[in-house]
């Protein structure tokens, strides 16, 4: 086996392994995502908010750039509306 061919084989194995690990981590993130409740009710039975309200809030947060804020420090929820 030539030296160049061996390097290509190593590169291919590293790339396949890397994407395999990336796929496993992505699946784990998808599976362990927090649930969104259908509705949240107070003790007296009043509906405080619904799952649709949560989705609307998520869309507002993402449209204001909340996903780009605080990715390192974890404080994007404080900065975006």
C-alpha positions in Angstrom: 0.0 0.0 0.0 1.4 3.3 -1.0 1.9 6.1 1.5 -0.7 8.4 -0.2 -3.3 5.6 -0.3 -2.8 4.9 3.4 -3.3 8.5 4.2 -6.6 8.6 2.2 -7.8 5.5 4.0 -7.0 7.1 7.4 -8.7 10.3 6.4 -11.8 8.3 5.2 -12.0 6.4 8.5 -11.6 9.5 10.6 -14.4 11.3 8.6 -16.7 8.3 8.8 -16.1 8.0 12.5 -16.6 11.7 13.1 -19.9 11.8 11.2 -21.0 8.7 13.0 -20.4 10.3 16.4 -22.1 13.5 15.2 -25.1 11.4 14.2 -25.3 9.6 17.5 -25.1 12.9 19.5 -27.7 14.5 17.2 -30.1 11.6 17.8 -29.5 11.8 21.6 -30.3 15.5 21.5 -33.5 14.9 19.6 -34.6 12.0 21.9 -33.9 13.9 25.1 -35.6 17.2 24.1 -37.8 18.5 26.9 -41.5 17.9 26.5 -43.9 20.8 25.7 -47.0 20.6 27.9 -50.4 20.8 26.2 -51.5 23.3 28.8 -50.4 24.6 32.2 -53.2 25.1 34.7 -53.1 27.0 38.0 -54.4 25.5 41.2 -57.8 27.1 40.8 -58.2 25.6 37.3 -57.3 28.7 35.2 -55.3 27.9 32.1 -52.1 29.9 32.3 -50.8 29.1 28.9 -51.0 26.3 26.2 -48.5 24.5 24.0 -49.4 26.9 21.2 -48.3 29.8 23.4 -45.0 28.1 24.1 -44.5 27.6 20.3 -45.4 31.3 19.7 -42.9 32.4 22.3 -40.2 30.1 20.9 -40.8 31.6 17.4 -40.5 35.2 18.8 -37.3 34.3 20.6 -35.8 32.7 17.5 -36.8 35.5 15.2 -35.1 38.1 17.5 -31.9 36.1 17.2 -32.1 34.3 20.6 -30.4 31.3 19.1 -27.3 33.4 18.4 -27.1 35.1 21.8 -25.5 33.4 24.8 -24.3 30.3 23.1 -21.1 30.2 25.1 -22.3 31.7 28.4 -25.8 30.2 28.3 -27.6 33.5 28.9 -29.4 33.8 25.6 -32.8 33.6 27.3 -31.9 36.8 29.3 -30.9 38.8 26.2 -33.6 37.9 23.6 -37.1 39.0 24.3 
